[in-house]
Amino acid sequence: MKKFVTLGLIVMGLVGLSSTSEAQKIGYISADEVIALMPEAAKVDTQLNEYQQALYTQAQIKKDEFDQKVAKFYQDSGKLSNSLKEVQRKELQTEVQELSGAEQKIQQQFDAKRQELSLPIQRKLQAAIQEVAKENGYTYVFPREALLVMPPADDLGSLVKRKLGLKDAAPKTNPPGKK
């Protein structure tokens, strides 16, 4: 009798688990693909390109000014006292160190700007994904790039694109031999 009760509890637990797992739907989406179609993304790309160009222009101006100082130093070095030459050399060395870190500083500023400008797009996409998942009963949504095998029916990309009012970049074509 005790074995029968234990077996019954195990069976009920397994049935409960299987019904719970059936209620959970899993979907996936390529966020990058959707973002690429969003008009806001094109604006952000333009702004980022302009910002990056401004950073590099500013760095080039500083480099040109440094080159002029070096040329002036060599030109005037014959007229300068040793102590004055030493002071100017130290100033130039300090500027070299600042310039050598310029590329890294530019990259950090660019990354911060990209994050700042991309955040509203990411939030909008996240909200659309959550709405589509809720409307269609999906419990989990994974990035497509993280999955090795996935059924086409659980791709939420077209539903999210429709929710955001986007059109697919490439229309789906029929396979050869089908019309």
N, C-alpha and C positions, 0 to 999 in steps of 0.2 A: 504494500500500500504506500509506504514511504517513497519507494522508487517511482511509483505512478505519479505522485504529487510533484516530485522533483522533475520528472520528465515533462509533466504538464506545464510547470512554471518555465522550464527552458523553452518549450515550444511556444508558449505565449510570448516570451521575451523575444524570440526570433521573429515571430509574426509582427510584433510591435516594431522591431527594428526595420523589418522589410517594408512595412507600411510607411514608416518615417522616411526611409531613403527614397521611396517612390514619390513622396511629396516634394522632394528637393530636386529642382531642375538646375542644371549647370549650363551656362552659356559662355560665349567668348566673343571678343571684339578686338580689332586692330585699331587702337586709339590713334596711332600715327596716320593711318589711312583716312580716318574721319577728319582729323585736324587738318590734313593737307587740303581737304575740300572746303574748309571753313573760310569765308572771306576775311575774317579777322586775322587768320594766320598769314595771309598775304600782306596785310598791313603791318603786322609785327615783323615779318621778314624785311620789308622795306625799311622800317624804322631801325631795325638792328643793323642792317647794312650801312645806313647813314651814320649811325652811332659808331660803328666799328671804323668807318672811314675817317670820322672826326678824331677818334682816338689815335689812329695811325698818323694822321696829318699833324696833330699836336706833337706826337713823338718825333716826327721828322723835323719839325721846326726846332725842337730842343736839340736834336742831333746836329742840325745845321749851325745853330748858335754855338754849340760846343766846338765844332770843327773850325769855326771862325776864331774862337778863343785860342785854340791850339795853334792855328796859323799865326795869329798875332803874337803869341808867346815865342814861337820860333823866330819870328821876324824881329822882335824887340829884345831877345835874350842877350844879344851882344852888348846892349846898352844898360842892362839891368845888373844890379849888385847881386852877389851870391845869395844873400838873405832874402831879397825880394823874389829871386828866381825860385827859391825853396818854398816860399809862401804860395806863389802862383802854381807851382807843381802840385802842392797838396790840394789846392782848390780844384785843379783839373782832375786829380785822382778821385776826389770826392764826387765830382760830376760823372766820371766814368762809372763809378759804382752805382750811381743813381740810374744812369742810362742802361747799364747791364740788366737791371731788374725791370726795365720798362716793359718788355714783352710779357713777362709774367703778370705785371700789374694791369696791363691792357686786357689780358685774358680774364683776369679776375673781375675787372669792371664790366667787361662784355658779358660774362656769365651771370653776373648779378642783374644786369639790365635785361638779359634774356629771361631770367626767372621772373623778374618783375612784370615784364610785358606778357609772358605766357600764362601767368597765373589765372587771369580772368577766362582765358580760353579753356584751360584745364578744368576750371570750376564749372563752366557751362557744359562741357562734355560730360563731366562726372554727374551733374544733375540730370542730363538727358539719359545717361546709361542707367541711373537709378530709377528714373521714371519708367523707362522701357522694361527694365527687369521686373519692377513691381506690377506693371500692367499685364505682363505676360507670364507671371508666376515663376520667375527665375530667382533662385535662392543665392546662387553664386555666379559671378561673371569674372572670367579670367582673361588676361591678355593673350591674344592668339599666338604671339611670339613665344609664349612659355609652354605651349602645348605641342606635343608630337603627333597626336592623333585626335581628330575632332570631327564630329558629324556636321555636314553643311547646314543641317536644319537648326543647329544651335548657334549659328553665327548671328549676332545681334547687330552687325554693322549696318545692314540696310534699314532696320527698324530705327536705329539711332539717327541715321542720316535723314530719314523721313521726319523724325521728331524735330530735328534741327532745321528742316526745310532745305536740305542739301540734295543735289543730284549726284548720282554716281559719275565718276570721271569717264569710265569706259562702260558702255552699255554691254550687258551680258549677251553673248552670241550663242546661237545654237551649235551643238557639236556637229561635225561633218556628217552628212547623210541625213540629218533631221531638219525639218522645216517647221 
